[in-house]
């Protein structure tokens, strides 16, 4: 009742008039209630715990780093030994023997002495350019009068004065260590006494493109033939625009490609009709449907479940988080368990998941997580009974990490051929590391021989297109496709071991 008004004393006309006067207030009340609900929802979002690298896909660089507590140095981790291990094959051994006892000055026979302390002293040899002067003799023939010049020895043809070792070092320092052209030219002069211009460095990178792309062809064949493929992607800047660098990790090879798209067409273009047995990735839509089976990255789900739990969802997310940890723990023991035991564990995980899915989440983050799990629950525990399938996609993220650092340091590529060369370089180096090979050896073996000078591309100019399309390299301008002789021996070794 309205205070101060006795409705029993009002006439019917007065009641109707009162009702009509209150009708506008009803509309305003509904608008006020809707506004209150909107503000409460916004306030709830502000009251949620912040997203960190531990509970979301936020990169570690965006996380808050707390101050280190005072009190001196942190305790040292316990480990055997106290110093660097001795080299297995030292270049030389220096033995210091006693002539006499330092205490009583009596002669000390060499036969009675044993090593009391052994250590290594490591030095770098002096590094200076190794210059080979090539002189091609010739002259005018006394018989026919024609002039002739001797043919240059193999590997010493006219052209660029810089050999394969210099080219491999330049390519590695620029692409692997993200050293810019100006700083790289200064580094070569300061450390090696080698005067080299930025234009010469750019020409080296351009010449390295062809053999690197040729080596990437074999890697692409290895990856597409792998039974298990892990894939991920990250952004890249090419010509001032956002492109995407994809990585595909196979059994013995790692393939990097940079494309302007983040869609499924990139995978379909590379793999064609090939379908791996298991595809491991996050829950991005363009990563789905490429393998006969799909294993969802549990690390991403762990972070999402941790965030929903921190938002107060103790009914669903907390239990789901414990289930994921249990599944990962089982995965670490797969080599010790029998196949029948793994099948029992998988069935037990499915039963536990059924009970967890019956719970009602508390809060929007928990409800969102439950909807995602309901749509992909058949792909959570594929790895349990397949020992070759990882539970997370961490291997792909590790291979993309150098590219992320390169992007932050250099801000990307000026043109497409630079992005293609970088992707091919990362392909060769990552594959070499996967086969326990030395990176500089792979770079040197993929470096082109000296070629006669030709006009170098100016800034922004596009080199002739020669790219990976469906696992093949498009022919060059003369219609000749690359052969295996120009590919990296490390990559060829991996291909032969794979049987492709």
Legacy VTK file of the C-alpha trace (Angstrom):
# vtk DataFile Version 3.0
C-alpha trace
ASCII
DATASET POLYDATA
POINTS 500 float
0.000 0.000 0.000
1.044 3.567 -0.599
1.885 5.168 2.777
-0.334 8.095 3.777
-3.226 7.086 1.496
-6.270 5.192 2.685
-7.357 3.344 -0.434
-10.656 2.315 1.200
-11.824 5.932 1.162
-11.036 6.501 -2.531
-13.702 6.336 -5.133
-13.388 4.260 -8.224
-12.551 7.322 -10.314
-9.817 8.372 -7.848
-8.308 4.888 -7.903
-8.264 4.920 -11.711
-6.559 8.313 -11.666
-3.947 7.037 -9.186
-3.234 3.999 -11.325
-2.824 6.160 -14.425
-0.391 8.412 -12.594
1.725 5.423 -11.546
1.923 3.791 -14.997
4.810 5.993 -16.247
6.739 5.054 -13.126
6.438 1.355 -13.997
8.331 1.867 -17.261
11.019 3.816 -15.499
11.262 1.079 -12.879
11.817 -1.589 -15.533
14.545 0.531 -17.158
16.165 1.094 -13.755
16.123 -2.629 -12.967
17.709 -3.439 -16.348
20.369 -0.817 -15.732
21.059 -2.233 -12.268
21.471 -5.738 -13.733
23.901 -4.390 -16.347
25.967 -2.570 -13.724
26.007 -5.640 -11.492
27.319 -7.736 -14.405
30.034 -5.172 -15.098
30.915 -5.023 -11.415
31.124 -8.834 -11.304
33.661 -8.748 -14.134
35.775 -6.230 -12.233
35.549 -8.321 -9.077
36.841 -11.429 -10.859
40.522 -12.238 -10.367
42.787 -10.869 -13.045
44.057 -13.074 -15.842
47.702 -14.065 -15.551
50.020 -16.402 -17.499
49.139 -19.085 -14.929
45.358 -19.019 -15.445
45.007 -17.905 -19.081
46.791 -17.766 -22.419
48.379 -14.444 -21.489
52.075 -14.554 -22.495
54.645 -14.604 -19.705
55.901 -11.145 -20.707
52.525 -9.646 -19.734
52.495 -11.194 -16.266
53.333 -9.314 -13.066
56.708 -10.222 -11.628
56.795 -9.793 -7.828
59.836 -8.359 -6.119
62.363 -10.874 -4.919
62.349 -11.094 -1.122
65.390 -9.736 0.673
67.726 -11.666 2.889
70.662 -12.373 0.615
71.083 -14.882 -2.180
68.464 -17.588 -2.716
69.455 -21.084 -1.619
71.452 -23.009 -4.181
69.776 -25.950 -5.834
71.204 -29.255 -4.781
73.055 -31.031 -7.569
76.096 -33.315 -7.867
79.439 -31.634 -8.317
80.356 -28.023 -7.911
81.709 -26.879 -11.250
81.842 -27.399 -14.964
82.378 -30.953 -16.183
85.760 -31.707 -17.735
86.011 -31.875 -21.511
86.060 -35.462 -22.788
88.691 -34.734 -25.486
90.984 -31.833 -24.550
93.279 -30.435 -27.238
96.318 -30.694 -24.992
97.207 -31.790 -21.468
99.703 -29.891 -19.297
101.152 -31.805 -16.329
102.745 -29.812 -13.522
105.149 -31.946 -11.456
106.899 -31.213 -8.165
110.699 -31.058 -8.192
110.947 -30.947 -4.394
108.712 -30.988 -1.353
107.591 -27.397 -0.648
107.735 -28.108 3.118
111.137 -29.773 3.624
112.810 -29.171 0.205
113.562 -32.909 -0.244
113.483 -34.180 -3.840
110.073 -35.497 -4.831
110.284 -38.437 -7.330
107.923 -38.194 -10.284
106.830 -41.817 -9.881
105.330 -41.113 -6.473
103.161 -38.218 -7.666
99.460 -38.576 -8.563
96.975 -35.976 -9.861
95.747 -33.903 -6.907
93.688 -31.366 -8.845
92.435 -31.487 -12.431
90.704 -28.626 -14.225
90.257 -27.177 -17.705
91.309 -23.785 -19.030
89.243 -22.876 -22.095
90.235 -20.227 -24.600
88.892 -19.239 -27.986
91.466 -19.331 -30.778
92.219 -16.057 -32.560
89.586 -15.537 -35.237
90.504 -13.651 -38.374
89.241 -13.832 -41.968
90.827 -16.566 -44.073
91.393 -14.886 -47.454
92.145 -16.916 -50.579
93.468 -14.902 -53.493
92.369 -16.444 -56.796
94.308 -15.553 -59.932
92.992 -16.800 -63.249
95.775 -16.904 -65.806
95.394 -16.778 -69.537
96.300 -14.703 -72.512
96.335 -14.599 -76.287
96.747 -17.901 -78.102
99.852 -17.926 -80.312
98.095 -20.221 -82.820
94.608 -18.777 -83.390
95.021 -15.413 -81.720
91.961 -15.834 -79.483
92.138 -14.751 -75.870
91.351 -17.338 -73.157
91.178 -17.379 -69.337
91.579 -20.363 -67.028
88.494 -21.819 -65.344
88.232 -21.085 -61.617
88.550 -24.061 -59.227
85.367 -25.527 -57.818
84.024 -23.388 -54.996
86.176 -20.399 -55.983
84.150 -19.048 -58.894
83.929 -15.291 -59.423
81.110 -13.556 -57.617
80.617 -12.648 -54.001
83.893 -12.526 -52.049
82.248 -14.106 -48.990
82.258 -17.894 -48.670
79.772 -20.339 -47.214
81.082 -20.080 -43.655
80.573 -16.304 -43.623
77.126 -16.645 -45.170
76.084 -19.320 -42.669
77.261 -17.187 -39.749
75.452 -14.093 -41.046
72.220 -16.018 -41.647
72.374 -17.592 -38.194
73.128 -14.368 -36.322
70.407 -12.439 -38.136
67.601 -14.994 -38.035
68.408 -16.958 -34.878
69.787 -14.179 -32.670
67.665 -11.334 -34.127
70.669 -9.066 -34.829
69.791 -6.246 -37.206
71.804 -5.474 -40.333
73.547 -2.406 -38.928
74.548 -4.105 -35.676
75.519 -7.266 -37.571
77.896 -5.341 -39.837
79.471 -3.745 -36.752
79.725 -7.140 -35.015
81.548 -8.741 -37.956
84.061 -5.894 -37.931
84.577 -5.823 -34.160
84.878 -9.571 -33.543
86.385 -10.895 -36.772
87.989 -7.840 -38.379
85.816 -8.387 -41.460
84.558 -5.234 -43.149
81.121 -5.952 -44.582
78.314 -3.636 -45.619
74.605 -3.928 -44.923
73.994 -4.406 -48.632
76.343 -7.386 -48.695
74.493 -8.893 -45.730
71.173 -8.396 -47.517
72.587 -10.134 -50.606
73.712 -13.080 -48.455
70.225 -13.452 -47.012
68.753 -13.318 -50.518
71.158 -15.992 -51.812
70.424 -18.251 -48.830
66.715 -18.247 -49.681
66.836 -20.805 -52.505
68.740 -23.628 -50.721
66.760 -23.061 -47.517
63.476 -23.367 -49.407
64.805 -26.487 -51.137
65.612 -28.050 -47.773
62.152 -27.110 -46.511
60.605 -29.281 -49.241
62.051 -32.447 -47.706
60.986 -31.318 -44.239
57.444 -30.760 -45.505
57.359 -34.316 -46.867
58.555 -35.667 -43.506
55.949 -33.725 -41.550
53.027 -34.624 -43.791
54.012 -38.309 -43.527
54.167 -38.253 -39.713
51.597 -40.211 -37.751
51.340 -37.517 -35.051
51.481 -33.801 -35.850
51.466 -30.971 -33.307
50.517 -27.548 -34.630
50.263 -23.978 -33.403
50.468 -20.459 -34.808
51.520 -16.955 -33.807
51.316 -13.552 -35.417
54.040 -12.087 -37.649
54.475 -8.675 -39.247
55.142 -8.689 -42.986
55.233 -5.439 -44.902
53.417 -3.615 -42.105
50.555 -6.133 -42.076
49.664 -8.955 -39.714
50.453 -12.404 -41.066
50.626 -15.735 -39.237
53.512 -18.085 -38.656
52.415 -21.712 -38.469
54.507 -24.530 -37.039
53.931 -28.247 -37.667
55.946 -30.654 -35.534
56.231 -34.185 -36.887
58.119 -37.240 -35.707
61.552 -36.210 -37.006
60.996 -32.814 -38.583
59.600 -29.357 -37.837
58.027 -27.173 -40.532
57.529 -23.393 -40.285
55.473 -21.413 -42.798
54.360 -17.772 -42.773
51.034 -17.031 -44.442
48.634 -14.064 -44.501
45.781 -16.299 -43.273
44.992 -18.046 -40.003
42.314 -20.250 -41.549
42.051 -23.934 -42.374
43.127 -23.310 -45.967
46.757 -23.039 -44.833
46.761 -26.585 -43.446
44.783 -27.976 -46.361
47.204 -26.372 -48.842
50.228 -27.968 -47.172
48.841 -31.399 -46.301
46.535 -31.891 -49.269
44.832 -35.267 -48.831
47.238 -36.463 -46.139
45.605 -36.942 -42.721
47.798 -37.790 -39.720
46.539 -40.337 -37.263
46.457 -37.784 -34.426
46.458 -33.983 -34.603
47.501 -32.141 -31.414
46.536 -28.484 -31.038
44.569 -25.979 -29.032
40.840 -25.467 -29.545
41.107 -22.900 -32.347
38.564 -23.668 -35.055
41.102 -23.660 -37.890
43.104 -26.395 -36.094
40.252 -28.904 -36.072
39.441 -31.694 -38.503
42.907 -32.276 -39.979
43.638 -35.676 -38.401
41.818 -38.939 -37.953
41.850 -38.159 -34.225
42.268 -34.896 -32.369
44.031 -34.419 -29.039
43.150 -31.164 -27.291
46.029 -29.419 -25.546
45.387 -30.009 -21.847
47.691 -27.154 -20.824
45.217 -24.624 -22.248
42.327 -26.315 -20.451
44.328 -26.343 -17.204
44.705 -22.570 -17.342
41.029 -22.068 -18.163
39.963 -24.373 -15.332
42.293 -22.607 -12.893
40.816 -19.214 -13.824
37.230 -20.449 -13.454
38.127 -21.926 -10.060
39.604 -18.605 -8.948
36.321 -16.977 -9.986
34.517 -19.118 -7.399
33.390 -22.151 -9.404
34.023 -24.917 -6.879
31.322 -27.205 -8.273
32.666 -27.930 -11.779
35.990 -26.198 -12.573
37.852 -27.257 -9.420
36.962 -30.924 -9.942
37.765 -30.697 -13.647
41.151 -29.180 -12.809
41.995 -32.127 -10.561
40.905 -34.552 -13.296
43.250 -32.934 -15.831
46.158 -33.140 -13.408
45.399 -36.818 -12.840
45.304 -37.484 -16.587
48.645 -35.732 -17.142
50.202 -37.720 -14.295
49.019 -40.944 -15.922
50.464 -39.793 -19.247
53.907 -39.413 -17.696
53.817 -43.076 -16.621
52.674 -44.535 -19.946
56.028 -46.139 -20.749
55.861 -48.150 -17.524
52.242 -49.318 -17.865
50.750 -52.117 -19.934
48.259 -51.429 -22.732
45.422 -53.029 -20.771
46.187 -50.824 -17.762
46.125 -47.707 -19.924
42.706 -48.677 -21.306
41.410 -49.090 -17.770
42.788 -45.696 -16.823
41.130 -44.130 -19.864
37.776 -45.676 -18.964
38.163 -44.466 -15.387
38.895 -40.914 -16.592
35.762 -40.994 -18.755
33.631 -42.131 -15.793
35.043 -39.394 -13.603
34.353 -36.859 -16.352
30.712 -38.023 -16.540
30.255 -37.272 -12.836
31.943 -33.878 -13.160
29.817 -32.892 -16.170
26.677 -33.531 -14.096
27.617 -30.676 -11.745
26.188 -27.176 -12.247
28.964 -24.563 -12.635
28.943 -21.426 -10.508
29.574 -18.257 -12.499
29.910 -17.423 -16.157
33.563 -18.584 -16.551
32.608 -22.028 -15.246
29.562 -22.249 -17.502
31.632 -21.210 -20.516
34.247 -23.833 -19.733
31.614 -26.533 -19.337
30.112 -25.729 -22.737
33.524 -26.049 -24.367
34.230 -29.365 -22.649
30.822 -30.746 -23.605
31.592 -30.044 -27.272
35.095 -31.591 -27.191
35.016 -34.221 -24.462
35.774 -37.074 -26.876
39.166 -35.487 -27.635
40.488 -35.023 -24.097
42.122 -38.383 -23.342
43.285 -39.672 -26.738
46.887 -39.572 -25.512
46.311 -42.016 -22.647
46.355 -45.156 -24.809
48.700 -43.775 -27.496
52.239 -43.382 -26.162
53.351 -41.304 -29.131
50.800 -38.552 -28.506
51.668 -35.763 -26.036
49.069 -34.500 -23.563
49.907 -30.872 -24.339
51.000 -28.837 -27.331
53.997 -27.451 -25.499
56.450 -28.661 -28.152
54.834 -26.383 -30.756
54.924 -23.390 -28.432
58.620 -23.994 -27.720
59.390 -23.977 -31.449
57.453 -20.722 -31.895
59.132 -18.962 -28.983
62.248 -17.876 -30.985
59.945 -16.411 -33.639
58.082 -14.390 -31.020
61.364 -12.987 -29.721
62.489 -12.235 -33.295
59.232 -10.355 -33.944
59.584 -8.260 -30.800
63.212 -7.375 -31.494
63.011 -6.690 -35.245
59.309 -5.762 -35.624
58.903 -8.194 -38.519
59.848 -8.223 -42.201
59.825 -5.532 -44.863
58.762 -7.856 -47.685
57.459 -11.359 -48.303
60.731 -12.967 -49.439
62.304 -12.099 -46.088
59.458 -13.824 -44.241
59.752 -16.882 -46.495
63.498 -17.107 -45.942
63.086 -16.815 -42.190
60.442 -19.561 -42.110
62.699 -21.853 -44.149
65.624 -21.077 -41.831
63.593 -21.929 -38.744
62.514 -25.135 -40.488
66.117 -26.242 -41.088
67.375 -25.245 -37.628
64.427 -26.759 -35.740
64.728 -30.003 -37.709
68.467 -30.096 -37.049
67.889 -29.715 -33.312
65.241 -32.436 -33.409
67.891 -34.755 -34.888
70.645 -33.701 -32.431
72.645 -31.862 -35.093
74.675 -28.693 -34.729
72.807 -25.648 -36.013
75.803 -23.948 -37.623
76.569 -27.149 -39.564
73.026 -27.155 -40.942
73.292 -23.499 -41.902
76.639 -24.043 -43.618
75.390 -27.089 -45.524
72.360 -25.129 -46.681
74.391 -22.085 -47.744
74.711 -21.607 -51.516
78.066 -21.661 -53.300
79.479 -18.495 -54.724
77.587 -17.300 -57.757
78.339 -14.589 -60.280
77.106 -11.187 -59.195
73.604 -10.196 -60.155
71.472 -7.170 -59.286
70.305 -7.448 -55.676
66.678 -6.690 -54.751
66.059 -3.176 -53.607
64.060 -2.398 -50.498
60.529 -3.688 -50.895
61.291 -5.514 -54.182
59.870 -9.029 -54.483
62.149 -11.910 -55.448
60.830 -14.529 -57.901
58.175 -16.577 -56.174
59.334 -20.043 -55.140
57.220 -21.221 -52.274
55.930 -24.352 -50.632
52.565 -25.278 -52.092
51.027 -28.551 -51.025
54.423 -29.932 -49.982
56.068 -29.100 -53.326
58.366 -26.302 -54.438
57.163 -24.408 -57.464
59.653 -24.461 -60.366
62.058 -21.614 -60.913
61.883 -19.243 -63.824
63.723 -21.723 -66.070
61.261 -24.487 -65.160
63.771 -26.583 -63.218
62.745 -27.880 -59.796
65.383 -28.266 -57.046
67.063 -31.608 -56.565
68.114 -33.414 -53.406
71.757 -32.459 -53.910
71.050 -28.865 -52.893
69.315 -29.810 -49.632
70.748 -29.885 -46.149
72.463 -33.203 -45.281
70.883 -33.037 -41.832
67.413 -32.789 -43.341
68.176 -35.515 -45.867
69.358 -37.782 -43.046
66.065 -37.203 -41.228
64.151 -37.900 -44.434
66.010 -41.144 -45.076
65.400 -42.285 -41.521
61.722 -41.544 -42.039
61.729 -43.436 -45.335
60.339 -40.655 -47.469
LINES 1 501
500 0 1 2 3 4 5 6 7 8 9 10 11 12 13 14 15 16 17 18 19 20 21 22 23 24 25 26 27 28 29 30 31 32 33 34 35 36 37 38 39 40 41 42 43 44 45 46 47 48 49 50 51 52 53 54 55 56 57 58 59 60 61 62 63 64 65 66 67 68 69 70 71 72 73 74 75 76 77 78 79 80 81 82 83 84 85 86 87 88 89 90 91 92 93 94 95 96 97 98 99 100 101 102 103 104 105 106 107 108 109 110 111 112 113 114 115 116 117 118 119 120 121 122 123 124 125 126 127 128 129 130 131 132 133 134 135 136 137 138 139 140 141 142 143 144 145 146 147 148 149 150 151 152 153 154 155 156 157 158 159 160 161 162 163 164 165 166 167 168 169 170 171 172 173 174 175 176 177 178 179 180 181 182 183 184 185 186 187 188 189 190 191 192 193 194 195 196 197 198 199 200 201 202 203 204 205 206 207 208 209 210 211 212 213 214 215 216 217 218 219 220 221 222 223 224 225 226 227 228 229 230 231 232 233 234 235 236 237 238 239 240 241 242 243 244 245 246 247 248 249 250 251 252 253 254 255 256 257 258 259 260 261 262 263 264 265 266 267 268 269 270 271 272 273 274 275 276 277 278 279 280 281 282 283 284 285 286 287 288 289 290 291 292 293 294 295 296 297 298 299 300 301 302 303 304 305 306 307 308 309 310 311 312 313 314 315 316 317 318 319 320 321 322 323 324 325 326 327 328 329 330 331 332 333 334 335 336 337 338 339 340 341 342 343 344 345 346 347 348 349 350 351 352 353 354 355 356 357 358 359 360 361 362 363 364 365 366 367 368 369 370 371 372 373 374 375 376 377 378 379 380 381 382 383 384 385 386 387 388 389 390 391 392 393 394 395 396 397 398 399 400 401 402 403 404 405 406 407 408 409 410 411 412 413 414 415 416 417 418 419 420 421 422 423 424 425 426 427 428 429 430 431 432 433 434 435 436 437 438 439 440 441 442 443 444 445 446 447 448 449 450 451 452 453 454 455 456 457 458 459 460 461 462 463 464 465 466 467 468 469 470 471 472 473 474 475 476 477 478 479 480 481 482 483 484 485 486 487 488 489 490 491 492 493 494 495 496 497 498 499
